[in-house]
Amino acid sequence: MALILPVKGISPIWGDNCWFSPNATIVGDVTMGKDCTIWFNAVVRGDVNSIIIGDRVNIQDGAVIHCTYQKTKTTIGNHVSIAHNAIVHGCTIEDKVLVGMGAIIMDGAVIGTGSIIAAGAIITQNTIVPPNSIYAGNPGKFLKTVTPELEEVFMRTANNYVMYADWFKVSD
């Protein structure tokens, strides 16, 4: 069973049909919607500020979601995929966003709806990523606009991770 702990009397809460891997860590002021999945070795740490996660969000293996004490909370919209080993810290991620493997998004950044943060990208403090943008590099810069063909990937990925979690529920 996942490590789920209260911090200062505040416990994580989540909606229906969520799945957490046995070694995921979810602590403190964390609120998430339905159909969310938190994967192996992922950490969602709402100890110093709040973390709000929408519906159908997948936080993949080794990812870290955190915030900054008395400064920035973390807000993640609906249908968001946060890939392996990404760090999401004190920022806002709007709906239908893909955060690539090993990407880092820092305090005060806002990732617009329908955007992709490329694998390994570093989105520096207070960066505003416009909707439907692909950002890559260090520091992250605009690469190109999300094409209609890529838009389908947001929903497919979010739906697939709900399906993958169902495979584990059968063996629970």
Sine and cosine of phi, psi and omega as CSV:
sin_phi,cos_phi,sin_psi,cos_psi,sin_omega,cos_omega
0.00,0.00,0.61,-0.79,0.01,-1.00
-0.85,0.53,0.45,-0.89,0.10,-0.99
-0.99,0.12,0.94,-0.33,-0.02,-1.00
-0.85,-0.53,0.89,-0.45,-0.12,-0.99
-0.76,-0.65,0.58,-0.81,0.18,-0.98
-0.98,0.20,0.42,-0.91,0.13,-0.99
-0.74,-0.67,0.83,-0.56,-0.02,-1.00
0.79,0.61,0.63,0.78,0.06,-1.00
0.99,0.16,0.08,1.00,0.00,-1.00
-0.94,-0.34,0.84,-0.54,-0.01,-1.00
-0.96,-0.28,0.50,-0.87,0.09,-1.00
-0.88,0.48,0.53,-0.85,0.11,-0.99
-0.73,-0.68,0.50,-0.87,-0.04,-1.00
-0.50,-0.86,0.31,-0.95,-0.04,-1.00
-1.00,0.06,-0.15,-0.99,-0.03,-1.00
-0.92,0.39,0.48,-0.88,0.16,-0.99
0.88,0.48,0.54,0.84,0.12,-0.99
-1.00,0.03,0.45,-0.89,0.05,-1.00
-0.69,-0.72,0.72,-0.70,0.01,-1.00
-0.83,-0.56,0.75,-0.66,0.02,-1.00
-0.90,0.44,0.36,-0.93,-0.04,-1.00
-0.87,0.49,-0.40,0.92,0.00,-1.00
-0.91,-0.41,0.34,0.94,0.16,-0.99
-0.96,0.28,0.45,-0.90,0.04,-1.00
-0.83,-0.56,0.81,-0.58,0.00,-1.00
-0.71,-0.70,0.90,-0.44,-0.11,-0.99
-0.70,-0.72,0.56,-0.83,0.19,-0.98
0.98,0.21,-0.60,-0.80,-0.15,-0.99
-0.99,0.15,0.96,0.26,-0.01,-1.00
-0.85,-0.52,0.81,-0.59,0.08,-1.00
-0.82,-0.57,0.81,-0.58,0.04,-1.00
-0.73,-0.68,0.46,-0.89,-0.02,-1.00
-0.99,0.17,-0.40,-0.92,-0.05,-1.00
-1.00,0.04,0.34,-0.94,0.10,-1.00
0.87,0.49,0.49,0.87,0.04,-1.00
-1.00,-0.02,0.50,-0.87,0.07,-1.00
-0.73,-0.68,0.69,-0.73,0.04,-1.00
-0.85,-0.52,0.88,-0.48,-0.21,-0.98
-1.00,-0.09,-0.05,-1.00,-0.16,-0.99
-0.84,0.55,0.77,-0.63,0.03,-1.00
0.89,0.45,0.25,0.97,0.08,-1.00
-0.98,0.18,0.52,-0.85,-0.02,-1.00
-0.79,-0.61,0.80,-0.59,0.10,-0.99
-0.86,-0.50,0.97,-0.22,-0.24,-0.97
-0.90,-0.43,1.00,-0.05,0.03,-1.00
-1.00,-0.10,0.78,0.63,-0.05,-1.00
-1.00,-0.01,-0.51,0.86,-0.08,-1.00
-0.95,-0.32,-0.17,0.99,0.05,-1.00
-0.21,-0.98,0.04,-1.00,-0.10,-1.00
-1.00,0.02,0.46,-0.89,0.10,-1.00
-0.80,-0.60,0.84,-0.54,0.01,-1.00
-0.88,-0.47,0.82,-0.57,-0.07,-1.00
-0.83,-0.56,0.74,-0.67,-0.02,-1.00
-0.97,0.23,-0.40,-0.92,-0.01,-1.00
-1.00,0.03,0.52,-0.85,0.15,-0.99
0.84,0.54,0.73,0.69,0.05,-1.00
-0.97,-0.24,0.71,-0.70,0.11,-0.99
-0.89,-0.45,0.78,-0.63,0.03,-1.00
-0.91,-0.41,0.96,-0.29,-0.23,-0.97
-1.00,0.09,0.06,-1.00,-0.15,-0.99
-0.74,0.67,0.80,-0.59,0.11,-0.99
0.97,0.24,0.01,1.00,0.02,-1.00
-0.95,0.32,0.47,-0.88,0.03,-1.00
-0.81,-0.59,0.79,-0.61,0.08,-1.00
-0.90,-0.44,0.85,-0.53,-0.05,-1.00
-0.55,-0.84,-0.09,-1.00,-0.04,-1.00
-0.47,-0.88,-0.07,-1.00,-0.05,-1.00
-0.88,-0.48,0.73,-0.69,-0.03,-1.00
-0.82,0.58,0.81,-0.58,0.08,-1.00
0.84,0.54,0.29,0.96,-0.02,-1.00
-0.78,-0.62,-0.94,0.35,-0.14,-0.99
-0.80,-0.59,0.78,-0.62,0.15,-0.99
-1.00,0.01,0.10,-1.00,0.07,-1.00
-0.89,-0.46,0.76,-0.65,0.04,-1.00
-0.80,-0.59,0.78,-0.62,-0.01,-1.00
-0.82,-0.57,0.79,-0.62,-0.05,-1.00
-0.97,0.23,-0.38,-0.93,-0.03,-1.00
-1.00,-0.03,0.50,-0.86,0.09,-1.00
0.85,0.52,0.73,0.69,0.00,-1.00
-0.95,-0.31,0.68,-0.73,0.09,-1.00
-0.90,-0.44,0.84,-0.54,0.03,-1.00
-0.92,-0.39,0.94,-0.33,-0.18,-0.98
-0.97,0.24,0.09,-1.00,-0.08,-1.00
-0.77,0.64,0.74,-0.67,0.11,-0.99
0.88,0.47,0.32,0.95,0.09,-1.00
-0.97,0.23,0.40,-0.92,0.10,-0.99
-0.84,-0.54,0.83,-0.56,0.03,-1.00
-0.87,-0.50,0.90,-0.43,-0.20,-0.98
-0.73,-0.69,0.94,-0.35,0.16,-0.99
0.86,0.52,0.65,0.76,-0.10,-1.00
-0.74,-0.68,0.01,-1.00,0.07,-1.00
-0.87,-0.50,0.79,-0.61,0.10,-0.99
-0.89,-0.47,0.88,-0.48,-0.02,-1.00
-0.98,0.20,-0.18,-0.98,-0.10,-0.99
-0.94,0.34,0.43,-0.90,0.14,-0.99
0.79,0.61,0.84,0.54,0.01,-1.00
-0.88,-0.48,0.61,-0.80,0.15,-0.99
-0.93,-0.36,0.83,-0.56,0.08,-1.00
-0.95,-0.30,0.90,-0.44,-0.11,-0.99
-0.94,0.33,0.22,-0.97,-0.01,-1.00
-0.84,0.54,0.75,-0.66,0.07,-1.00
0.95,0.31,0.10,1.00,0.04,-1.00
-0.94,0.34,0.42,-0.91,0.04,-1.00
-0.77,-0.63,0.78,-0.62,0.06,-1.00
-0.84,-0.54,0.86,-0.52,-0.16,-0.99
-0.99,-0.15,0.10,-1.00,-0.10,-1.00
-0.78,0.63,0.70,-0.71,0.10,-1.00
0.98,0.18,-0.12,0.99,0.04,-1.00
-0.94,0.35,0.49,-0.87,0.09,-1.00
-0.78,-0.62,0.84,-0.55,0.01,-1.00
-0.97,-0.25,0.91,-0.41,-0.09,-1.00
-0.94,0.35,0.41,-0.91,0.00,-1.00
-0.78,0.62,0.67,-0.74,0.10,-1.00
0.97,0.25,0.32,0.95,-0.05,-1.00
-0.99,-0.16,0.29,-0.96,0.08,-1.00
-0.81,-0.59,0.77,-0.64,0.14,-0.99
-0.97,-0.24,0.91,-0.42,-0.13,-0.99
-0.90,0.44,0.39,-0.92,0.06,-1.00
-0.82,0.58,0.72,-0.69,0.05,-1.00
0.97,0.22,-0.04,1.00,0.00,-1.00
-0.93,0.38,0.51,-0.86,0.12,-0.99
-0.86,-0.51,0.92,-0.40,0.03,-1.00
-0.99,-0.11,0.94,-0.35,-0.13,-0.99
-0.97,0.25,0.22,-0.98,-0.05,-1.00
-0.76,0.65,0.73,-0.69,0.09,-1.00
0.91,0.42,0.24,0.97,0.07,-1.00
-0.94,0.33,0.68,-0.73,0.07,-1.00
-0.95,-0.31,0.91,-0.42,0.04,-1.00
-0.99,-0.11,0.90,-0.43,-0.02,-1.00
-0.90,0.44,0.43,-0.90,0.05,-1.00
-0.80,0.60,0.53,-0.85,0.09,-1.00
0.88,0.48,0.56,0.83,0.00,-1.00
-0.93,-0.36,0.51,-0.86,0.19,-0.98
-0.95,-0.33,0.84,-0.55,0.04,-1.00
-0.91,-0.42,0.66,-0.75,-0.01,-1.00
-0.58,-0.82,0.33,-0.95,0.12,-0.99
0.99,-0.10,-0.04,-1.00,0.00,-1.00
-0.69,-0.73,0.95,-0.30,-0.04,1.00
-0.96,0.29,0.39,-0.92,-0.03,-1.00
-0.88,0.47,0.74,-0.68,0.01,-1.00
-0.74,-0.67,0.39,-0.92,0.04,-1.00
-0.86,0.50,0.77,-0.64,0.04,-1.00
-0.96,-0.27,-0.80,0.60,0.04,-1.00
-0.20,-0.98,0.08,-1.00,0.01,-1.00
-1.00,0.05,0.58,-0.81,0.07,-1.00
-0.91,0.40,0.79,-0.62,0.01,-1.00
-0.99,0.13,0.35,-0.93,0.06,-1.00
-0.83,0.55,-0.54,0.84,0.03,-1.00
-0.90,0.43,-0.58,0.81,0.00,-1.00
-0.97,0.25,-0.45,0.89,-0.04,-1.00
-0.84,0.54,-0.56,0.83,-0.01,-1.00
-0.90,0.45,-0.46,0.89,-0.04,-1.00
-0.90,0.44,-0.55,0.83,-0.04,-1.00
-0.85,0.52,-0.79,0.61,-0.04,-1.00
-0.94,0.34,-0.65,0.76,-0.01,-1.00
-0.87,0.49,-0.70,0.71,-0.02,-1.00
-0.91,0.42,-0.72,0.70,0.02,-1.00
-0.87,0.50,-0.68,0.73,0.02,-1.00
-0.92,0.39,-0.65,0.76,0.00,-1.00
-0.87,0.49,-0.65,0.76,-0.04,-1.00
-0.93,0.36,-0.48,0.88,0.14,-0.99
-0.92,0.40,-0.67,0.74,0.03,-1.00
-0.89,0.46,-0.71,0.70,0.00,-1.00
-0.86,0.52,-0.66,0.75,0.01,-1.00
-0.88,0.47,-0.58,0.81,0.03,-1.00
-0.86,0.50,-0.54,0.84,0.03,-1.00
-0.87,0.49,-0.60,0.80,-0.01,-1.00
-0.98,0.21,-0.53,0.85,-0.01,-1.00
-0.89,0.46,-0.54,0.84,0.00,-1.00
-0.88,0.47,-0.57,0.82,-0.03,-1.00
-1.00,-0.04,0.00,1.00,0.01,-1.00
-0.91,0.42,0.00,0.00,0.00,0.00
